[in-house]
């Protein structure tokens, strides 16, 4: 009888420890984020949202209050102006800061260009290949929602991406 009671207590204790480890009760793993050089913070988990990088300083320790993960980009934002050749032998000028639909992301190949679907001024659609280094993916990667413990300023930062 006594051994049975001890066994039940041990099972419950192991169960409680398992839940605590699963919920990351022990240690600050993934509950804080340190601002790194080059981090960009946004009001929403998207590079098309308003930038709020000025609210955080390099090396600052932030609380993680949420996270979200996106698998494939639905669109891209241009880092610089591009002049691309279309399949119809026409040249297309895409403007810096513009957001364009992704037809084919090609995340499995490092140096493969991304295929964009754009609409011309005449309302026609064209598929263009663009170098990934000139593009920022939208709705892609793992994002953390962070908050400054001092100022209570909040923002989103992308911490992991499959974009090359």
N, C-alpha and C positions, 0 to 999 in steps of 0.2 A: 504494500500500500504506500509506504513511504517512498520507495523507488519510483512508483508510478507518478506520484505528485512531483517529485524532482524532475522526472522526464518531461512532464507537461510544462513545468516552469521553464526548463531549458529550451523546449520547442518554442514557447511564446517569446522568450528572450531572443532566440535566433531570428524569429520572424520580425520582431521589432527592430533588431539591428539590420536585417535585410532591407526593410522599408526605409530606414534612416540612410543607409548607404545609397539606395536607389534614388532617394529624394535629395541627395547631396547635402545632408544635414551636417556631416563632418567635413570641415574644410571649405574654403572659399572658391573651389573649382567652378568656373563658369558663372560665378555670381558677381565678379568684378571684371572690369576691363580698363586697361591702362592706355591712354591716348598715345598713339605712335605718330612719328613724323610721316606726313603724307595722308593721314586719315581724313576722310570727308564725311561730314555728318549732315543728315537730311531730316526734314520734318516728318517724312513718311519713308517706308522702306523701298525707295525708288530713286534712281538718279535724276528723274524728272521732277521730283519734289523740291520745295524751297530748301536752299542750303542754310545750315545753322552751325557751321564750323566755328564761328567766332565765339560761341558759347562755351567752348572747351579749350584747354591749354595743354601743350605737350607735356606728357608725364603725369597728368592728372588721373587719379584713380576714380572710376565711375562705377555706379551700381548697375547691374544688369537687371532690368525689370521685365523683359520679354524677349522673345526670339521668334523668327520666322524663317522658313527655308523654301526657296523657289527652285524648280528643277531646270526649266528651259526658258531662255529669254523670249519674250513676245515682241520686243522692239529694241532698237538701239538709239542712243543719242550720240551725235557726232561731236568728237573732240576738236576737229578742225575741218575746214572746207575741203570738199573732195570734188574732183572732176573725173567721172567714171564713164567707161565705154559700155554701151548697151549691146544686146544681141543684134539689134537692128542697125548697128554701125553708127548710131547717134551718140553724142556726148551729153551727159547729164551732170548738172552742177548741183551738188548737195551742200547746204549751208551749215556752218558750225552751229551747234546747239539744236539743230533740227532733230526730230524724232521720227524714225522710219520703221515700218513693219519688217520683221524677220521672216523670210520665206524658208530659209534653211540655215540653221545655226552652225552645223558641222563641229560640234563640241568634241568629237572623238579624234579629230586631227589638229595638231598644234598649229601648223602653218597654213591650213586651208582657209581660204577667204569665206566670209559670211555672205550669204545671198540675201539681198534686200528687195522688198517689193515696194516700189514708189509709184505715186500717181503724178502724172505730168500736168502742166497747166491746161492742157486740152482734155483732161479727164481720162487719158489712156493709162494703162498700167505697164510698167517695165520692171524686169528683174535684173538687178545689177550685183556684181561681185565686188565686195569692199574688204580691204585689209582690216583684220580685227584690232590691230594696234590703234586705229583711228576711231574706234567705236567704244562706247560704254554700254554694256548690256542692261536692259530694263527687265525687272522681274526675274532675276537670276541670282543664285548664291544664297549664303546664309547670312542673315542680318540680325544684329542685336539692338534692342531698344535700351538705351542707357540714360542714366540720370546723374547729374552732379549732386553729391551729398550736401554741398555748401549752398549753391545757387538754385538748386532744384530744376535747372534747365534740362530738358529732355531732347533726345535726338536718336537717329538710327544710323548705324555704321555697318557696312558690309565687311565681314571678317573672313569669308571664304567664297571663292569663285572658281568655276570650272572653265572660265573664259581665258583663252591664251593671249 
